[in-house]
Amino acid sequence: MRTTLIRLRKHLRTALQIQKDVIAYNVAALHFIRRKNDSERIVQFYEEGIGEEGMKANIAVDKKRKRINLEA
């Protein structure tokens, strides 16, 4: 019985290690996809935004921020 349990334990350890490797690979791929998606969304945000001319116009206006008091 002991020899059977030892073989079973070895088999389980190798099977679990394979599963851990697969999961780690998939998690790494998901992190890569998330970073790529975030960078594409940021680029898209700036491309659709006010643009370089709009930014220069906002800087040239030289307005100070207005404070708004909110009442509850």
N, C-alpha and C positions, 0 to 999 in steps of 0.2 A: 504494500500500500504506500509505503514511504517513497519508493521509486516513482510511482505514478504521480504522487503529489509534487515531487521535485520536477518532473517533466512538465506537468501542468503549470507550475509556477514559472518555469523558464519560458514556456510558450506564451503565457499571459503577459509576462514582462516584455517580450519582443513585440507582441501584438499591440500592447499599450504604447510602446515607444513609437511604433509606426503611426498610430493614431495621433499621438502628440506632435509628431513631425508634420503630419498632414494639416492639423489644426494650426500649428505655428506658421506654416506656409500660407494658409488661407488668411490668417490674421494679418500677416505682412502684406499680402495682396490688397486686403481691404484698406489698410493704412495708406498704401500707395494710391489707391483709387480715390480715397478721401482727400489726400493732399492735392492730387491732380484736379479734382473737382473744385476744391476751394480756390486754387490759383486761377482756374478758368472763370469762376464766378467773380473773382476780384477784378480780373482783366475786363470782363464783360461790363461790370459795374462802372469802371472808369471810362470805358469806351462809350457807354450810353450816357454818361454823366454830362456835365456842363462843358467839358472840353478845355483845351488850353486857353483859348481866347476868353471863355467865360471866367476862368480862374484869374486871368490877368485883369479882367474888368472888375472882378470883386476885390482884388487887391488895390486897384487904383481908386476905388470909391472911398476907402479909408473910413468906414463907419465903425463906430464902437458898438459893442453888443448892447442890446436893450434888456433891461431887467424887467421881468414880469412878476407881479405879486399874485399868487394864487390864493384865493380864499376858499376855505372848506365849507 
